[in-house]
Amino acid sequence: MEATATHKRKLYCNAEKRSLIEAYTQSGTSKKLWCKENGIGLSTLHKWLQNDKNLTKPQDLQAWVPVITVTPETADGLQIQIGKFTIPVAKHTDVQLLSTVLKVMIDLC
């Protein structure tokens, strides 16, 4: 019967993974060489980099914004205030254009 070598894998906490990913990115060496020098499996580094990429990818944030209703002086439209900006909206405003403008304004404020 042949004896098999058992290799225990080291488990890394998230802080260690982030530190190692940062060390790799700052090293300027190839993944293969860096892994060999640091005793990390190449597939492990690939997995960590993919997970890190997924975690740092910007997510579309959706949030409620406060709406203050004011009785309009005229029934011709309304005004939307975002931060220090006020946007007048007439009855026949292009809804897609308004939506695009509001998304940009929300990102800026």
PyMOL commands that set and color helices and strands:
alter all, ss='L'
color gray80, all
select helices_A, chain A and resi 14-27+31-38+42-56+95-108
alter helices_A, ss='H'
color red, helices_A
select strands_A, chain A and resi 77-82+85-90
alter strands_A, ss='S'
color yellow, strands_A
deselect
rebuild
show_as cartoon
